[in-house]
Amino acid sequence: MLLRLLGLAMLAAELGDLMRKILIAATVLLSATTALADPALEQNFDASVSPAEMGAWMKFLTHEPSNVGSPFNKTIAEWTLAKFRGFGWDAHIERYQVLYPTPLSESVELLGGKPFHATLNEPWTKETPQPKDKWLPAYVAYQGDGDVTAPLVYVNYGVKEDYEALARMGISVKGKIVIARYGQGWRGLKPRLAQEHGAIGCLIFSDPRDDGYSVDAVYPKGPARPPGGFQRGSVQDITLSSGDPLTPGFVAGPGKPRLTRETAPNILKIPTLPISYADAKVFLASLSGQVVPPNWRGGLPITYRAGPSAARIHLMVKSEWSLKTVYDVIAKIEGSTYPEQWVIRGNHHDGWVFGATDPQAGHIALLAEAKAIGALVKSGWRPKRTILYASWDGEEPGLLGSTEWAEDHADELKAKTVLYINSDTNARGFFDAVGSQDFSHFVGSVAADVTDPETRASVDARRRAKLRLAPLDAATADKEDAKRIAQAAADPAATVPIEALGTGSDYTGFLQHLGIPALDLTYSGEANWAGVYHSIYDSYDHHSRFIDPGFVYDALLAKTAGRMVLRAADSDLPLQQPESFAASIAQYVKQVAKLANDKRETAKIQAGLLADQVYALTADPTKTSAPPTALAQVPVIDFAPLDTAAAKLSAAAKTYDEALAKNGAALSAERRAKLLALMLTIDQTLTNEAGLPGRPWYKHMIYAPGRQTGYGVKTLPGVREALEEERWDEARLYIGITAKALEAYAARLDAAAAVLTGP
């Protein structure tokens, strides 16, 4: 019996030893496949991140206006350069000359028996800094200067559907000035669509129902927009290209003349200004005509009417159009093992006025990361890959600094960049990462190791919990996709697919133009700063009281982005795990096929309604109205090439991910080098040199900003937008082009899997 017990004990010990070996092997494999960094290294990194220090930096960075061309904008660049060098980085400034207009004079006035002049300057509060330098009044960059007088028409949010509704009301904006409220789309769409519909001027205001007293107490008592606040911004048509509008796709230099302001396609032709809702109330109250539909009515104590107004509006804008210098601060730490592979991290430093939440909340995180990484280097650590940190200039007017730099260094960036990691704004709340979807697993592995300071759960757990509620939200547009993502979020072992990127920040030149994978990171959702966006009230006081008291989440952003940089820099294996990307592609292919079928059915139903005069019979005879424009009949469109490509991608992604998990940790140095080389540029297979229809600067066939949504993403954009805009031959063409891009990506995965599984 004793011998038997001894035998069992020896067997148990052997099994225990075997289990320990399996556990060690699994840990090594997990480390290899999820790019886990040394926990001690990350703890040391975290220890260098000081919220108090970050708050002091923000206080300095927001005490003067920092718009392009301002004295303090250059000061910030030079100050940031000194910080990088003090942190131990090899840093320099790269300068670019870009077209950036600033206002010389402007006016908006209501004529007639009760004349009124819009203020066009925001009232100061004792909580707002009193700057020495000039600040921008109400202004949107790249509008078209002019001096016009005409009746006013209210166009709701001024998006495509609103003009269709106006047409059904029998109202034309041709020869009129329009007034639109911010929201439901990027600001630049509002004057562009007004211009396309024949309007000669455009006013934009923030309605209190969207971000004013209907939402919360107004600043300085609360975070919401006060009556005299307004939103500055850019209306450069970045759905065509970003960067200097006179040099799309290139950097000005010898043999490369600039376009003129008149020939630049993304500079508007009609004068445009933002105004406060206090002033908008007066202009809207002057409108006569039909009462607008319920979903057009805002929070002002007036009856919202479409117009036109009986009294005319006089709108005048005159700008100084000259080249200004933007200052990109670039810092570098050379890699020890893969110096010719780059991990790039960026955030911009220019604002419209003080820019506390946008962009300094992200910029101080960038600085904290740079300091912490510099401390690690001083302690003896060296990243395997080269790390570049970039403090961009000119983001607000049109992603000027980052785009010019990306175009200037395009060939080198395409050959060397593993990943670009961006941030911009930041606030208290939930973690969100959007971008190249083959990096979904990488994002989740980092988020799982970062602790939320309020709940003490991981930020990944909070992110998953929020995604599980999304299908129940009435505002969620695509319930099927939300359910798919919620199902993944509910499974702790599953990768949660990240959302796709359109445009709106400095990742655009990298992702959309060069095909370099990119991620955009932020915390948000529990603090309301929309009401001070691009206003003088986006200040240190506002951010520190209402957005992130104690700079806790700004520090959390630094710890999150910093981990991504460290892991991306030190991983011996590729960061992409593309099964979640393939699943998203399969969903997108279903969506475009459904879009065609839905449009076909809608056109058929509408044709019957028009034939039976249903619209005429249901219209109010006392109001001017017109039937809707007849929808085009949708021909049969063959989506088989996309279906086939999506299936190939799914199979290739599964094979690759399984091979990476099984064999990645044991690769020889030679095979690892081959694998890294194949995967380094795989995302560039998703681009097409000819670009998208009518906008060749955008070369990505999977992600692009929508022509009718602005910042918002359109997936499979060549196909989807052709269907939406009833360009059937173009849809067929881009079905083939997009399918080839997906097949090229799948073929690269097959080659990589062969390296992983070969003898």
LOVOKOL-105228 format. One record per residue: x, y, z of N, C-alpha, C in turn. Coordinates in pm, whole numbers, plus 50000, padded with zeros to 5 digits. Layout:
N
XYZXYZXYZ ...
//
This chain:
759
500834987950000500005000050000500865012550000 501935011950085502835023450093503525025749959 503975014349896504615015649765503645021449662 502405016949672501395022149577501195037149596 501145041049725500975055349752502175063349704 503365057649725504575064449676504565065549524 504075054949459503985055249313503015065849264 501885066649332500895076949296501455090949319 502205092249428502795105349456503795109349350 504605099349307505585102249202504885105749071 503795098349041503025101248920502425115148926 501875118949044501295132149061502355143049043 503555140149099504645149849085505025151548939 505075139948867505415140648725504355148448647 503075145548679501985152748613502035167648646 502325170648775502435184648815503545191648740 504675184448725505795190348651505415192548506 504675182648449504225183948312503275195848297 502355197348392501415208548387502135221948397 503175222248485503945234548495504635237948364 505165227248297505825229448169504825234448065 503615228248067502575232647973502195247148000 502075250548128501705264148165502775274148121 504055270148142505155278848099505125280647948 504915269547876504865270247729503705278947684 502545277347751501375285347715501635300047740 502345302947851502665316947882503575322947777 504575314847734505495319447629504735322047500 503835312647466503025314147345502135326347354 501485328247470500625339847488501425352647475 502635352347534503495364147526503835367247383 504105356747304504495359047165503345363747081 502155357947103501045360947013500285373547050 500415378247173499705390547210500665402047238 501935400147206502935410647220502995416047362 502915406847462502975411147601504355416447633 504395427947698505665433547741506005428547880 507205431547925507645428248060506785436148159 506035429248249505185436548344505955446648427 507195443148465507995452648544508295465148464 508535463448334508795474948248507585484148245 506395478348233505175486548228504875492948363 505195486048470505015492148602505935504048620 507165502748573508095514048580507625525548492 507065521948377506495532148288505385539848361 504455532448420503335538748491503825547948602 504875543848670505375551648784505885565348742 506245566648616506755579548566505645588948522 504405583848513503285592148467502675599348586 502755612548586502275620648698501095629348655 499875626548704498735635148671498955649748710 499595652048823499835665848867500745673148769 501775666348723502675672448625501945675048494 501105665648453500335667548330499415679548343 498795681448460497955693148482498725706148471 499945706148523500785718148513501135721048368 501425710548293501705712548150500485718548079 499285713048109498085718348044497885733048078 498115736648203497925750648243498795759948160 500035755848135500925763948050500455763947905 500105752147854499775750847712498475757647674 497655761647771496345767447741496195781847789 497295788547819497135802147871497145812847762 497395808747635497325817747520496695810247404 496125817447306495595810747186496695803747108 496385791847056497415783646990497075780446846 496235788546782495895785846643497105787746553 497075781446435498165782646338498425797346309 499685801046309500065814846280500155823646403 499645819146517499725827146639501125825946699 501575836146772502895835346834503025823446930 501955820647004502045809947103502085796147038 501555794846918501645782146847503105778246826 503925787746784505365785146766506025782546901 505615790047003506165787947137505925773747185 504705768647163504385754947203505305744947134 505525746847003506405737646930507815737846989 508335749547016509695750547070509755745047213 508725747547292508645742147428508585726947425 507775721447333507665706947320508985700847275 509655707347183510975702647139511925701747258 511965712147341512835712147458512465700847554 511155698247571510715687347657511215673947605 511005671347476511465658647418512965656847442 513735667147414515185666047432515535663847579 514825670647667515055668547809514715654547855 513755648247787513385634447819514385624247762 515335629047681516355620147627516145615747483 515225622147413514935618647275515785626847179 516055621247062516665628646952515525635746878 515415648846892514225656046844514605667946758 513685671246666513865682946580512495687846534 512445699446472511215705046416511295704646264 510235700146201510115700846055509035710946021 509345720045930508465731245897507885729645757 506615733645742505955733445612505185746445593 505205751345471504455763245436503105759045378 502025763545442500685759245403499765771445392 498755770145308497745780545298496835779945420 496765790845494495885791345612495305805445623 494015807145591493415820445595493015824545736 493065837345762492585842945889491705855045857 490715858045942489745868545908490315882645920 489975890945823490275905245830489055913045878 487895909745822486645916145866485495906745836 484415908145915483255899445898482045905845963 480885902345909479655908245962478455899645923 477505898446016476205892245987475145901346046 474225906245962473205915246015471855912445951 470815914246032469445913445986469005927445947 468565928945823468135941945773466625943745795 466095954945756464665957245766464285965845885 463015964445928462475973246033463065970846170 463575958646197464185955546326465605950346302 466525959246267467885954946234468595948946356 469535939746326470265932946433471625928746381 472665930946460474015926646425474435914846514 474915904146452475445892846529476725897046600 476945891346717478065895546801479405891246745 479545878546709480745872846649481965873146741 481755875646869482775873946971482115868147095 482815859247162482245852547278482475860647406 481465861647493481645868847619482665861847709 483545869747766484535864247858483895861547993 484485852048065484115849648205485395850848288 485245852448416486425853548503487225840548506 486585829348464487295816548461488115814848333 487915823648235488585822548106489855830848107 490975825648059492215833548056492045846247974 492755856748014492795869147936494105869347859 494075865347732495335863847659495935877247617 497245877147602497935888847550497795889347398 497825877647335497755877047189496305877247140 496125880447014494795880646954494265866446941 492955865346947492315852546927491365853646809 490995842146755490105842046639488675844846681 487985853946614486555855846639485775844246575 484475845946558483685835846487484255834046347 484665821946315485335819946185485385805146153 485245801846025485535788445976486535789745861 487625782445871488695783545772488305777045640 488775783045532488595778245394487165779745344 486385788245409485115792345348485445801645231 484455805445154484725814445042484365828745079 485315837745075485025851745108483915857145017 483165866745070482125872944989481345883245068 480535890644995479655900845055478295899144987 477345892845058476075889144996474905893545082 473775896145015472535899945083471385892045021 470615885245106469535876745053468625872545168 467425867645135466555861645239467225849345301 466725845445418467285834345494466345822345490 466925810245480466165797745485466805788545588 465965782545674466445773045774466485759145712 467635752245724467815739245659468105728045759 467665729845884467875719845988469375717346004 469835704645994471265701746005472005703845873 471275706945767471915709845640472545697945573 472005685845596472535673945532471635670245414 472055660145340471395656345215469895654145234 469515646945339468105643845362467295656445392 467925666545451467215678945482466865686645354 467755686345257467445693145130466355685745053 466315672545069465235664945006463905668545071 463915670345205462695674445275462255688445234 463205697545218462865711145172462225710845034 462775702444947462205701444811460745696744818 460455687344910459075682644924458165693544983 458765703045056458005714445107457865725345002 458505723344886458435733244780459315745244806 460385743644882461265754744919462625752844853 463095763244787464405763244723465335772644799 466615769044805467605777844869468415785344765 468095783744639468865790344534468775805544551 469955811944555470015826344572469755831044714 469645821644809469355824944949470605822845035 470515827645157471475824245261470815813845350 471515803145384470935792745467471485793745609 470695789045703471145787745841470935773245883 471995766745928471975752545965472495751146107 472015740746175472555738246308473635727446300 474605728546389475655718646400475065705146440 475705694346392475295680846428474895672646308 474765659546328474325650046225475245649646104 476465653746122477405653946011478445664746033 479535663445964480665672545978480285686545928 480845696845994480455710745964480695714545817 481765709145756482085712945619481045708745517 480245698545552479175694245460478105704845446 477875712645552476745721945554476905733045449 478025740245447478185750045340478405743745203 479045731845199479255725545069477935721845003 477045715545081475735711845025474895724244995 475005734645079474295747045050474765752744917 476075752744898476655757644772476165749444654 476145736144669475695727344560474225729544527 473435734244623472005736644600471715751144561 472765758844536472575772344483472535783444586 472765780444713472775791044815474005799944794 473915812344842475035821644824475745824844955 475285819045066475935821145195475405811045295 476135809345407475755799245505476105803945646 475165802445738475385804545880475215791145951 476025788746055475935776346132475885779846280 474965773646353474855776246495474685763246571 475005763546699474795752046787473485754046861 472535745146838471235746446904471335741647048 470695748547142470795744347283470225730447310 469365725447221468875711747240470005701747223 471015705147144472095695847115473255696747214 473635708847255474785709847345474715721947439 473505727447458473355739147545472555735847669 471665745147708470975743847836469995732047842 469615726447727468775714447730469545702247777 470865702947769471715691547802472215692247946 472625704247990473195705848123473255720748154 473685723848276473925737948311475025743348222 474905756148185475875761748091477075767248166 478185767848095479435772848153479295787648190 479815792048308480745785048395480115776748507 478775776748519478155768648625478205753848592 478165750648465478185736748422478995735448295 478985723548233479845721148117479275725247982 477975728347974477325730047844477615743747783 477205745347656477515757547581476665769247631 477295780447666476535792347706475915799147585 474945808047605474225814147492475125821347393 476235827147440477105834647349478225826647288 478275813547316479355805247263479085800747120 480165798247047480015792946911481195783846878 481035776146775482035766246734482795770946611 484075774046631484945776446516485245763046448 485985763446340486365750946276486825753146134 487025742246065487435742745925486325736945839 486145742745721485195737145624485915732945497 487235731645507487955725745394487365711945366 487125708845241486475696145207487495684845216 487695679745340488685669145357488165655545312 486945654945260486525642445198487175640845060 487795651545009488565650744884490035647944912 490595654945010491975652745054492185660845179 493165657145259493535665145374494895671545348 495315680545439496585687345421496405700845354 497515706645314497495719545245496635718345120 495565726145108494675724544992495325728244859 496455735144864497135738844739498145728344695 498405718144778499395707844743498845693944773 497715690144717497145676944748498005665544694 498505657044783499285645544742500775647944732 501215660044752502645662944743502995674544834 504275676544856504775687944933505355697944835 504975710644850505435720844757506965721844759 507535723244642508975724344632509355726544487 510645725444455511105727444316510365718344218 509835724244113509135716744010507735712444048 507255716944163505915713144207505135725744243 504595732644145503865745044175502585742144250 502185751544331500945750144407499735753044317 498605747344357497345751744298497065766044343 496135772544279495675785544326494455783544415 494125793844492492945792944577491685790444493 491635796244375490465794844288490355780844230 491485774044210491445760844146491485749344247 491725752344374491765741744475490345736444497 490095723744470488715718644474488105717844614 488945717544718488365716144852488285729144929 488415740644860488125753644920486765758244870 485885762044961484515765644924484445779244854 483295781944797483105794244719482175804144786 481405799944886480415809044945480855813145086 480555825545127480915829845262480135822145368 480825818845476480235810745582480745815545716 479875816245816480285819945951479485811946054 480125808746169479375803346282478825814646368 477685812446430477115822346521476625815246647 476385822746753475895817146879474405814446869 473895806246962472445803946960471675815847014 472335824547090471665836947130471375845647008 472335846446916472125854046793471235846546695 471415833246688470595825346596469115826746628 468785828346755467375829946795466745841746724 467485852746711466945864746646466725862146498 467705855846433467575853246289466465843146261 466385832646341465345822546319463955828146345 463845837046443462545843046473462045851846360 462955856146271462545864746158461955856746042 462035843446050461595835145939460075833845937 459525833745819458115830845798458015817445725 456875814545668456735802045594456265790645682 456445778445633455905766645699456615763945832 455825758945927456435753446049457145740546010 458345738646064459165727246021458695714446089 459085702946036458715690046098459255689046241 458685680346322459095679346463460595676846482 461205668446397462615665246417463545676546372 462985687446321463765699346286463755709746399 462945707646500462755717846602463795716246713 464435727346745465455727246848464935731646983 465835736947066465485740347202465285755147228 465305763447125465085777747145463595780547165 463265790747244461845793947272461205801947159 461175795747041460585802046923459845791246844 459045795546748458465786246653459445784746537 459925772846515460905770346408460165769546274 460505778646185459925778846051461025777545946 460645772945828461625770645723462035783545653 461115793345646461415805345569460885804245428 461335812845337462375822945360461895834745445 462875842545493462555854245574462065865645485 461215873945542460795885945469461945896145466 462565897945582463735906845589464955899445534 465865907145477467045900945418468205900945519 469155891945492470355890545573471545895645494 472405903145560473655907445497474805899845563 475545892345482476665884145530477915888345455 478985891445530480235895645468481405889245542 482335883345466483575877945521484725881645427 485765886945485486985889945410488165884445489 488995876245424490095869445492491445873545433 492455871145511493835872745465494335858945426 494565856945296494935843945244496435843845215 497195837945304498645837245284499165824145338 500425821245303501055809145354501525811645498 501285801945582501745802445720502645790245745 503455791045847504355779945882503705771145987 503735758045962503345748546066504605741546114 504605738046243505785732846310505495718846366 505995708646298505875694846346507115691546429 506895687146552508005683146639508135667946633 509275663046587509495648846566510615644146659 510325633946740511305628546834511515613746806 512735608946829513095595346787513965588346890 513705575546911514595566546984514875554646893 516135552546862516535542246767516305528346825 515815519146742515605505446785516895497546788 516935487346874518165479346889518205467246797 517045461446768516985448946692516415450946552 515345458946543514705461746414514675476946391 515825483146377515845497946367515125503346244 514965494846141514295499346019512795496646022 512275493146139510835491946158510415502346261 509365509846227508985521446308507615519446373 507515523746497506235525646565506075540546588 504995546446538504815560946542503625564346630 503805574246715502755578946807502595594046788 501355598746769501165612946743499935618946809 500005631946832498895640246880499215654546839 498195662446807498505676146763498555685746880 499185697446856499335707446962498645720746931 498085722446812497415735046778495945734346817 495385745646857493965746446890493305757846816 491995759646836491305771146778491435783246870 491415780947000491745791647094492685785547198 492175781747315493055776147419493225761047405 492155754247363492275740047328492655730847442 491945731247554492295722747667491955708047641 490665705147623490275691347593490685687547452 490595696947360490995694647221492025705147180 493345701747178493945688447182494805685647304 494905695247399495955693947499495765682047592 494525677347610494325665347691495075653447633 495055652347500495825641847434497305645147427 497615658047412499015662047397499795659947526 499195662747641499915660547767500085645547793 499165637247742499375622847751500585618747668 500685623947548501825621247460503135624947530 503155636747594504355641347663504695632247781 503665628147856503895619247971504495606047925 503985600847813504535588447758505995590247719 506275601247651507645603747605508605604747724 508155611347830508995612347949509235598548010 508185590648021508305577348082509195568147999 509045568647866509895560447779511345565147788 511545578247794512895583447810513545578547939 512745577748047513275572848175513655558048164 512855550248091513195536148072514515534647996 514705542947895515955542447817517135546247906 516955556347988518045560448078518385549648179 517405541048211517645530248307518305518048242 518475518248109519165507348041518345499647939 517025501847936516165494947838516315501547702 516155493547598516175498847462515085492047382 514245499447309513205492847229513825485047113 513195473947077513685466246962513445473746831 512275480246822511975488246704512205503046733 512405510746630512545525146644511185531246678 511175540246775509955547146816510045561746774 509015566546708508905580746672507705586746744 507905598146808506815605846867506685618846791 505445622646759505195634446678504165643546743 504525656146760503585666446805503235674646682 502045672046627501665677846498501145692046514 501315699846410500755713246402499715713446290 498795723046297497845725346189496805714546171 496525706746276495475696546262494105702846245 493825713146324492485719046325492035724246189 492875731346113492395736345983492235725645877 492905714145892492795703945788493875693445792 494305689545912495335679245928496595683145850 496965695845859497995701345772499375695445801 499815696245927501165691945959501395677145940 500465668845986500645654345974500575649845829 499655655745752499515651645613500735655745531 501215668045551502405672345476503605663545512 503735660045639504855651545681504725637645621 503505632145621503285618845563503565618945413 503135629345344503415630345200504895632345174 505545639945261506975642945244507825630445262 507445621645353508245609745385507535596945341 506695597945239505785586945203506515573745179 507555573745097508215561145061508835554445183 509495562345267510135556845386509085551645485 507995559145501506945554945592506295541945547 506045540545418505415528445367506335516245381 507625518545377508575507545387508835503345531 508635512445628509125509945763508055509445872 506895515545851505965517545963505155504945994 505285500446118504505489146168503105493746206 503005505446272501725510246323501825524946358 500785532546326500665546346372499555546846478 499875552446596498925553346707498625568046733 497365571846724496945585846734496055587946856 496095600146907495065604747000494815619346969 493775624947031493415638847001492765644947124 491525641647150490825646447268490795635347374 490415639047496490305628947601489435634247714 488705624947778487795628747887487565616547975 486875618748083486525607848175485535598348107 485725585248126484755575948070485335562848023 484795557847912485095544647859486225545347757 487025534847753488075533947653487485530647517 487995537147415487575534147279488795534747188 488925524747104489965524547002489295521146870 489585528746768489055526046635490225526146537 490065518946427491145518946330491225506146251 492455502246217492715490446134492275478046211 491315470946156490615460746234491395447746250 492505446146177493365434646201494215436446327 494075447946392494745450546520493775449646638 492595444146616491595443346723492105435246841 492765424146815493275415746923494355423047001 495225429946931496275437846996495665448247089 494635455247043493955465247125493385458847251 492685447647233492055441047347493055436047449 494215430947401495215425647494495795436647580 495945448647525496415459947604495325464647699 494115466347649493015471447732492735462347851 492965449447835492725439947945493705441748060 494825448248033495855450048136495905464048193 494915472348160494845485948214493625486848304 493805492548423492725493048523492005506448519 490675505848513489865517948520489935523548662 490265536348678490475541748813489205543148896 488035543148834486795544948909486175531848952 486155521948863485505509248893486475498548939 487775500448914488835490848942488715478248856 487815478148761487785467648659488765471548549 489055462148459489905465848346489115474848251 489825483148178489125491748082488515483247971 489075471347947488475462347848487135457047898 487045453848027485775448948082484695459548071 485045472148099484055482948085483675485047939 484665484247850484385485647707483435474747661 483685462447702482825451347663481415453047718 481305457647842479985459647901479185470047823 479845480747784479145491147706478685485747571 479535477847506479175472347375478005462547385 477885455847498476765446447514475435453747524 475455466347565474215474147573473835480547439 474795481347348474565488847223473355484047144 473095470947131471925466747052470595471447111 470585474847240469355479447305469135494347286 470145501347236470055515847217469255518847091 468195526447107467315529546992468055537146884 469135544446922469875552546825470865544346744 471095531646781472045523346708471505520446569 472255524546468471755523646331471745509346279 472825502046299472935488546244472805478546358 471605473946385471345464946495472055451546476 472105446746353472715433746327474205434146360 474885444646316476305445946344476545447746494 475675455646559475805457746703475635444546779 474715436046734474515423046798475745414146779 476335414746661477535406846634478665410846729 478865423746744479925428646831479595425846977 478315427447015477915424647153478135409947189 477905401047093478115386847117479595384147144 480475390547067481915389047093482285394947228 481675406447262481995413047389481575404547508 480545396447492480055388247602480925376047628 481795372547533482665360947547484065365747585 484505363647709485815368747752486975363547667 486805352147604487885346347524487885351547380 486835358647340486715363247202487335377047185 487845379547065488345392747030487185401846994 487165413747052486125423447019486585431646898 485855431146787486275439046670486195454046700 487235461246667487165475846682486435481746562 485935493946579485225500646471486215506146368 485715508946248486545514046140486705529246150 487725534546084488045548746088487665555745958 487095567745971486885576445856487985586745851 487675598945894488715609245903488375618346019 489155629046037488895638346144490075640946234 491165633246218492355635846296493585631046219 494745631346286496015630346215496375616546164 495565606346189495805593246131495495592945981 494765602845930494215602145795495275600345687 496315608445691497355607445589498045593845589 498185588045707498845575045719497935563845668 496725563245720495825552245688495215553645549 494575564745524493755566045402494575568645277 495715575645293496515579245175497655569245151 498335564945259499495556245243499185541545270 498055538545332497725524645362498435519045483 498965527645568499665523445690498625520845799 498695509545868497685506945972497745517446081 496575521046134496485531846232495415528746335 495635533846456494665533146564494455547146620 493215550146660492895562846725492295559746861 492895565246967492545561647104491925573347178 490965570447265490405580747352489645574347467 489475581947573488505578947678487405589547669 486145585347685485045594847671483755588547723 482695596547728481365591247756480795594847890 481615599947983481105603548114481345618248148 481725625948051481925640348070481485647447943 480765658247958480185665247844481025677547809 481735676747697482515688447654482115693347515 481075687347457480635691547324480245706347322 479735711447435479275725247439480375735747437 481625731647460482715741447454483675738247340 483315728647259484165724447147484495736347057 485795738747039486295749346952485865763446995 485605765047123485225778347174486285783147273 486155795747317487105800747417486925793747551 485805787047569485515780647697486155766847711 486785761847603487565749547614488905753147680 488845754647810489955760447887490425750847995 491525754348058492035746548171490965745248279 490275756248308489245756048412488135746148377 487655746648254486575737648212487025723148218 488205720248165488685706448161488915701048301 489555709048387489915704148520488715703148613 487645710648586486445709848672485425699748621 485205699348490484075691648436484475679348354 485655679248298485995668648202486865657748262 487905661648334488775651648395489405657448522 488625658748628489185663948754490365655448800 491475662248830492665655048872493485649148759 493045650848634493755645948516493995630748524 493015623948582493135609648605493045601948473 492065605548391491885598348264492865602948157 493375614948168494455618948079495695610448107 495965608048236497075599148273496785584848228 495505580748235495145567248191495355565748041 495055576147965495345575647821496835573647797 497675580747874499125579147860499545564747889 498985558847995499345545248031498865535247926 497715537947865497175528847763497975529847634 498125542147584498875544047460500335539947479 500895542947596502285539247621502505524347616 501565516547673501675502047665501635497347520 500765503247441500705499447299502045502047231 502635513547259503925516847198504985506947242 505065504247372506075494947424505915481047364 504685476147358504455462647308504685461847157 504245472047086504485472146942505975473146911 506705480546994508135482246972508935469647005 508455461547100509245450247148508765436647100 507645435947031507135422946987508035416946879 508345403946895509125396846794508255390746685 506955392346699506015386946601505095398046552 504455396146436503515406246385502385408746483 501855420846481500785424746571499405421246516 499295419546385497985416746325497525402546358 496255401446394495555388546400494235390846328 494155386746201493125392146110491765385346110 491505375646198490185369246192489055379046220 489255388446313488195398146341488015407746223 489105410846154489005419046032488195411645926 488465398845909487725390945810486245390345845 485935389045974484525388746015483835401945984 484545413046005483965426245973483745427645823 484705422945744484565423645599483355415645553 483155403945609481985395845572480705403545600 480665410745713479495418645747479315430145648 480415436745610480325448045517479825443445379 480265431745337479815426445208478305423845212 477825418345323476375416445338475645429845334 476225439945396475575452945402475405459245264 476445458545179476315465045047475335457444959 475305444144971474315436444895472895439844942 472735441045073471425444745128471055458945085 472025467845081471775481545037471185481744897 471765474044806471255473544669469825467944666 469595457444740468255451344743467225460944804 467615467544914466695476944978466355488644886 467365493744815467115504844723466205500444609 466385488144563465535483044455464085482244501 463885477044622462535475644676461905489344703 462695498644757462185512044786461775519244659 462605518044554462275524444426460985518644368 460805505644383459595499144332458355504144406 458465505144540457335509944620457025524444586 458095532544577457875546844550457225548944412 457645540944313457075542444179455555540144183 455125530444262453695528044276452985539444345 453625545244447453015556544518452895568644428 453925571144346453865582444253452775580244148 452705567944097451715565043994450285566744046 450075563744172448745564744231448505578444296 449435587744278449315601444330449125601744483 449755592244550449615591444695450175603744764 451325608644716451935620344780451055632744763 450495634344643449635645844618448355645244702 447795633344715446535631944787446705633444939 447935630744990448155631745134448785644945175 449115653645080449725666545112448675676245165 449075684945252448195695345307447955705845198 446715707645151446455717145041446775731645077 446865734745205447145748545245448635751745246 449455741645222450905743745225451515740045091 452565747345054453285744244931453985730844947 453865722244846454515709144855454805704144714 455615693844709455955687444582456235672744610 455975663944515456295649844536457805647844536 458285637044595459725634544593460205631344453 461485633644430462095629944302462055614844287 461685610344170461595595944146462955589444163 462985578244237464225571044258464565562844134 465865561544109466315553743994466055538944019 465715531843914465515517443925466885510643935 467005501344026468285494944054468445482543967 469465482143884469665470243801470225458643883 470295447143821470905435543886472415437843894 472975436244012474405438244034474975425444094 476065420844037476675408144078477705410844188 477395406144310478305407644422479185395344443 479135385844349479885373344366481385375544386 482015384844312483465386844337483775390844481 482915398944542483125402744682482875390944775 481825383344746481545371544829482725361744826 483255359444707484385350244692485605355444765 485885368344750487055374244816486925373844967 485715376545017485495376145162485695362045215 485255352045140485435338145182486915334345184 487655338545081489095335945078489785342545197 489395354745226489985362045337489705354845469 488485350445488488115343745611488925331045631 489065323245525489835310745535491305313645561 491855323245489493275326545506493555332045645 492645340345697492825346145830492805335245938 491885325845925491795314946022493075306546020 493535303145901494755295045888495955302445947 496055315345916497195323145967497165324346118 496015327946175495935329746320496255316746394 495755305546342496055292646405497535289246394 498125292046279499555289246261500405298146350 500005310546365500755319646452500695315046597 499515310946642499365306246779500165293446804 500205284646704500855271746721502375272646706 502845280346610504255279746574505025292746593 504305303646624504975316646629506115317446727 505935311946847506955313246951508225305546919 508125295146834509265286346809509975289446678 509635300346611510245303446482511735306046495 512485301646397513895305346391514015320146357 515185325746378515395339946349515165342846201 515575333346115515415335345971513935335545933 513175326045987511745325545955511005337546015 511405341546134510775353146195510995365646110 512175367146057512465378645971511595378345845 511415366445787510555365345668509115368845702 508655363745817507275366345858507055381245882 507955387545953507815401845981507825409945852 508655406045757508715413345630507405412345554 506805400445556505535398545486504405406645550 504375406845682503265413245752503465428245770 504685433145753504955447445773504115456145681 503945452045557503255460445458501935454145411 501425444345485500225437245438499035446645425 498905456445515497745465245508497755474045383 498915475945323498985483845201498405476545081 498185463345093497515456144984496065460444970 495535467245070494135471545068493955485044999 495025490444944494955503244873494975500944722 494555511244650494605511144504495145524644460 496155524444377496845536944342495925546944274 494915542244203493985551444135493065558544233 492915553044353492085559344454490605557244433 489815564744508488365563644501487805572944393 486595570244345486015578444238485945593244276 486525601744194486455616044216487345621344327 488055612444394488965616744501490145607144510 491075608344416492195598944405493155599344523 493115610144605494005610844721493675599744819 492395595944829491965585144918492145571844847 493125564044893493525552044821493105539044889 492545539845010492145527745082490795522945031 490725510144998489495504544941488525499345048 488955499145175488105493845281487545504945369 488325515345395487905526145484488095539645417 487095548145428487215561945381486135570345448 486345583445460485255592145505484195593045396 482955593945436481875594645338481765608545279 481485609245152481295622345087480095629645148 479105622145197477925628445255477895627545408 478965622245467479025621545613480215628945671 481225631945590482375639245639483275630245721 483335632645852484215624645938483805609945940 482505607145933482005593645947482535584245840 482825571745880483445562145789482425556145694 482875553145575482165544545481483075532545456 482605520645488483365508645460483035503645319 484025497345256483935493845113483445506145037 484115517445050483545530245005483305531244855 484175525244773483975526044630482665519644587 482305508744653481065501644622479875508344689 480005510844819478875515744897478385529344846 479295538544824478855551944782478345551944638 478885543344554478345542344418476895537644421 476605528244510475225523544524474335534644581 474815541444685474015551944748473695563144650 474635566044562474465577244469474065572844330 473685560044318473055554544197473975555244075 475255551844098476225550843989476515535743970 475685529243895475685514743891476935509043826 477395514743715478605509743649479815511343740 479835522143813480935524443907480905514244020 479705510744066479585500544170480155487344121 479835483543997480355471043942481875471643932 482415483043889483855484543876484555482744010 484005489244112484685488844242484395476044320 483375468544281483245454944335484475446844296 484875447944169486055440744121487345445844184 487495459244193488715464944250488855461344397 487755462444471487785459344614488035444544637 487425436044556487645421644568489115418244546 489755424544449491185421944424492035426144542 491675437244606492435441744723492305431544837 491095426544859490905416444964491635403544931 491635399744805492335387544765493845389144780 494355401344753495795403844771496175402644918 495325407745006495565406445150495555391645190 494555384145140494455369945172495675362245120 496145365645001497315358944945498555361545031 498675373845081499805376945168499705368745298 498495367145350498305358745469498705344245440 498345339345322498715325545287500225324045284 500915334045230502385333545226502965333845367 502375341945453502845342745591502585329645665 501415323545641501095310745705502065299945660 502485300445534503445290745483504775291945556 505185303945588506415305945666506255299845805 505065301345862504815296145997504715280946002 504265274745895503995260345898504975252145815 505865258545742506785251345654507775242845732 508505234045660509475225245726510635233245786 
//
